[in-house]
Amino acid sequence: MCFLLIFAPTALQKSIIHRWKWYNESINEWVTVDNISYNITGGRNNGYRGYTYKNNIKPGLWSVEVLTEEELLLGVIDFEIITDSNLTPQRLTQHKF
């Protein structure tokens, strides 16, 4: 899951794209796995929050590029997925204060 927070001017209405990439070690290249987009509207004091997620993710290096609809790069989120059969899955918990 990829979370983000974008601050935008009041009149702005844009599509944001999360370009999910996986590093394929066999060919030594980043491979685009998916482009997921959603719309934002600017002017919110605390920014616009959004997220995308992928199913059936494989282990390895990952990168999510955050782009505008014109493909201007806003940011990059890099992470690695490591599987270990000795670990048990943990459930996501949410706390509200």
N, C-alpha and C positions, 0 to 999 in steps of 0.2 A: 504494500500500500504506500502511496506517495502523497503526503500532505503538503499544502503550501498556503501561504498567506500573501496576497498581493494588495498593495495600496495603489489606488487609481483615482484620477480626477473625477469629479462629480458627473460630468456628461459622457464619460467613456463607456462604451459598450463594445466588448471584444470577445472573440473566441480564444481560449487558451488551449494549447495542445501539450499533452505529455507524450513525448516520444520515448518509448521504452526500448532500450538497447541492451543486448547481451553480448559479452565478449566470447567469441568462438575461438578457443585455443587451437583447434585443429587447422584453422586457416589464418590465425593471428589477425583477426579483424573484428570490429564491432558490427553486429548485425541488428538492424531495426526489426523488432519483434511486433510492435504495435504503435499506432498513433491514436490516442484517445483525447477527444476535445470536449469542452463545455464552455458555456457563455458566462461572462462576468459583467457586472454593472458597477461602475465606480461610485464613489461618494460615501461609502460606509466608513465611519470614524475608525473602526477597528480593523479595517482592511477586509478584503473578500477572501473567505476560506474555501478551499476546494480540495478534492482528492480524487485519485483514480487508483484502481487496483487491477492486478492480473491474477488469473487462475493458472494452475499447472505450470508454475515457475520452476526452472531447473537451477541446480547449484551453479555457482560461479560468480563472476564479476558482472554487475549491472550498472546501468546509468539511465537516469530519466532526465531528458532535456525539457525544460519548460520554455515554450515558444508562444509567440503571438500568431495570429492567423496569417500574418505576412512572413512568418518564419524568422522573426527577430528573437534572438536568444535572451531570455530573462534570467535564466539560471540553470545549474546542473546539479543533480543529486546523485552521488555515487555510493554504491554499497555492494557488499558481497554476501551471498547466501552460501552457508556451509551446512551440510547435513551430517548428523552424527547419530547413528542408530542406538547409541547408549543413552541419549537424552529423550525425555518424554515431552510432548508438546505442552506448552503453557497456555492457559486461556487468557484472553484479553480482559482486563478489568477496567472499569471506569469509576472514577471518584468525582463527585461534585461537591464543591465547597460553597 
